[in-house]
Amino acid sequence: MAGDKCVRKADKKRIRAQNILFRDTGIKCTDEPRKYVMVANAGLATGLQQEQLLELSLPYGQIDGVLMLPGKSYSFIVFKDETCASKAYAAIHGKMKLNSTDSGPLYLAFTEKVPEINHSWNYDHKPPGLILLEHFVTEEEENSLLNSIDWNTTDSHLGQSLKHRKVKHYGYEFRYDTNNVDKDNPLSEGIPSECNFLLERLSARNCNILSSFPNQLTVNHYQPGQGIPPHVDTHSAFEDPILSLSLGSPIVMEFRHKDGRTLPVLLPQRSLLVMSEEARYAWSHGITPRKMDIVPTPNGSLTIQHRGERVSFTFRCIRKGECNCIYHERCDSYQRNCSNIQIKNDALAERLESLHVHEVYEEIASHFSDTRHKPWPNVLSFVESLPLGSMLVDVGCGNGKYFGFTRGIFEIGCDRSLGLVKVCQDRGFEVFNCNCLSLPLRSNIADGCMSIAVIHHLATEERRVRAVKEMVRILRPGGRALIYVWAKDQERHKTQSSYLRQDRKNRRECDEQKHPVIQDNTNTNVISKDFPSLPVHTNRTQFQYQDLLVPWKLKPEQKSEVESRTKESSCEEVPTFYRYYHVFEEGELEQLCQSVEGACVSRSYYDQGNWCVILEKQ
């Protein structure tokens, strides 16, 4: 009886998955054995990793591919033939768990085909400008290089233990807090003499890409399971090219382009990787933290390669002056030179705000609201401090997350986004649509007014002052206004803001194993050609510029909602929107408010990455 119950449960699970698959892709399942096998209850949405699925399947025959779809709780295995697939089906379906902690077994089904998707193991292509020289050093030279590194040094800048690896610098220290080097402060310890063969060996391999011997070396020591986040070596810090020697163990390094392409490159043990031109400047590179890699076999199928301890020697030449490359979107020199933009024309400011504030929030209103639930304590304290019977106006109220907490006061809100206004109205709040530069309210009617994360979206100082004047105008004499804006400095007294802490590296790297995300993804089809000089911020990092565009990345499940409005569809890309911000320096908001006639700043403070002011109408 128990066996019959398990069979019925397995069939029920399989039929449900078949229906979902047909609804999503139009692909049918079949009772006849095929080489295509659907795993009905494990995918990216359940936390499955590609390596786990391949390791589970390999004992039953050769694997040609493993396909995992973003946001889906099912996945696919492509076997070499039906015989291998049948063996796996018989052994796994309804019987085998992925790991001991799972609540139940995996359920499989044969399918007629698999969705058309470019899987991430296309080892046939490399980024332009990438050169891989295998067998670059001998075993004896490898041992000599590894023994030349003294990891027991007590100097912090010579042997650091980072969260995900151990690192040591020679020649110049690379500063991870600034992503740059102090070019005027060389280290006392130069590059080990065991590396002196580099130029001669490159010449012998007909790779004459260095005009002089490198003067900076970073040595990274990785344990199995450790990695490094996707990054582009800072343009202004180092010349072209950059060389990386892999010792101790092979590894798969992933290269990512801003257009969504991801290319894995297998770095064999004792190989030298040369990143030049586009590969150096325009593609990020990183190592996903995991204990095994999926690699191709000589016959074209896939297999698992377990990682061992790996040490990389990365050779670089310090750049003198600024970078003048053509890859502007990832170039810190170019963005720094263009960062001090001043939009003095009011019509141009309106255009910028329309494209990169108003239109964006209309598109992301629902998703934005879903991410805004918990009120900030200091803002809520301001609301609760208003006397009984007070009238509060929330300028830029968003989804109304500060409404409904305090009884005995009358709350009204306004927002430029019709989508967010509708969210508030559906919740029963009194809100209306307007621009914060012209509030359709009588003067001297409000006891309290607040503007949380609004005026930093205004593109000129004059417009920011105008918004504060409007708030002061509607206040009664003695009324108070609370204003929050994003601070340029997201770290105060050695404490990171919640903005920086929200995206801890271990969570981001874990997510990358499930659904790779392109860091600093700059989509030139989205960014307005009217404002090409605005730098694009990398989310969850310290701000480098005051005027910039900040990406808002939708999750895969929000894509269809946007497509239904824009009538645009992409089978692979998830939309990214860019919001304009002017982030404030210390004292800037206070000075701005003090310039408004009839208002007095009663308090100025820093709160979780925001500069905040309470002002009172005289």
Disulfide bonds with the S-S distance in Angstrom:
none
